[in-house]
Amino acid sequence: MSTLVLTLIFSFMMSVIALVGGLALILPEHLFHKIIQPMVSLAAGTLIGGAFFHLLPQAVDKQGNEKIIYIALVSGFVLFFILEQFLHWHHCHRSSLKHQPVSYLILFADGFHNFIGGLAIGSAFLIDAKFGMIIWLIAVAHEIPQELGDFGILVHSGWSSKKALLFNMISALTFPIGAVLAYLLSGNVNVSLLLPFAAGNFLYIGAADLIPQLHSEKLTKQLLLFLLFAVGLLIMLLLTWF
């Protein structure tokens, strides 16, 4: 199967995952909040592990241990810091659905994030299929709690469930757009530099945005969340041997 076909299949699958947000409607609110933290904890581990164990090593392997890699890494980190600060956007839902965010602003920010994720997946499949699937799995682990939270927030802010699902799907279409753009640019741009840039995005979301959500007053819950975070890291580490 060609690189372009694989890129299209997996990036469109990411768009379909936006439909999982509909589960936020059928889950009782107390159950929703009970499962979202463990999912975010696992996602934080996979994002940080994916950045350190997969994206950065691949970038160094393709580009050499050049300063430009670390410039791209920091650029990716800082870009998401700016996005969060200036758009007042908190990824993966810092809290309860009682907040009334600007709905279209959330969709714009998520659409931009999905576009960057698409660039990462497209760049990864250009290197090889196995690496592309690993980066795709990292994105899935993070996308599911994100879509659940987004859908719940949109509905709570007054949108109908159909409208929330439709616009979530539209914002998710930036995933294949980013993936195809990475493929099209591969002949003219050093696509390997997109890997550390994506790693910077992953590190910001995981370390600065997700981990702060994982604090709990109960020691047993703290231990569970840390364990799931460690499981995410371990999965990414183990995948380096396959």
C-alpha positions, 0 to 999 in steps of 0.5 A, a space after each residue: 500500500 502506498 504512503 499516500 494511501 496509508 496517510 489518507 486512511 489513518 488521518 481520516 480515521 482520526 477524523 472519525 474518532 471525533 464521533 466518540 464525543 457523542 459518548 459524553 451525552 449518554 454518560 452520567 456527568 459523575 461517570 464522565 468525570 470519573 473516567 476522564 482523568 484516568 484517560 488524560 493521565 494515560 494520554 499524558 504518558 503517551 504524548 511525553 513518551 512519544 516525543 522522547 522515545 520516537 519523534 526526537 530519536 527519529 529526527 536525530 536519525 534523519 537530520 543528525 544531532 543538529 541545533 536546528 532540531 532543538 530550535 524546531 522542538 522549542 518552536 513547537 512548544 512555544 507555539 502551543 504556549 502562545 495558542 493557549 495564552 492568547 486564545 485562553 484555550 485549555 486543552 483536554 478540558 481543565 475541569 468541569 462542564 460548568 464553564 461557558 467557553 467561547 465555543 467557536 474559539 475552542 473549535 478553532 484551537 482544536 482544529 489548529 491542533 489537529 492540523 499539527 497532529 496531521 502534519 506529524 502523522 503525515 511526516 511519520 508515514 513518510 519515514 515508514 509505515 510502522 513509525 506512522 502507526 506508532 505516532 497515530 496511536 499516540 494521537 488516538 490516546 490523546 484524541 479520545 479524551 479530548 473529543 469527549 471533553 469538547 463535545 460535553 463543553 459544546 453541548 453544555 454551552 447551549 449547542 444541540 448534540 447534532 450541531 456539536 458532533 457536526 462541528 467537532 467533525 469539521 474541526 477534525 478534518 484538519 487532521 487529513 489536511 495536515 497529513 496530506 500537506 506533509 506528503 505534498 511538501 516532502 519533495 520541497 521541504 525537509 519534512 524531518 524537521 516537522 518531527 521535533 516541531 510535533 514533539 514540542 507540541 506533544 511535550 507542551 500538551 502533555 507536561 504543561 496542559 494535561 499533567 496539571 489536571 491530574 492532581 487529586 486530594 486522595 492518595 489512592 487516586 494520585 497513585 492510580 493516575 501516576 500509574 496510568 501515566 507511567 503505563 503510557 510512558 512504558 508503552 511508548 518505550 516498549 514500542 521502540 523494540 518493535 
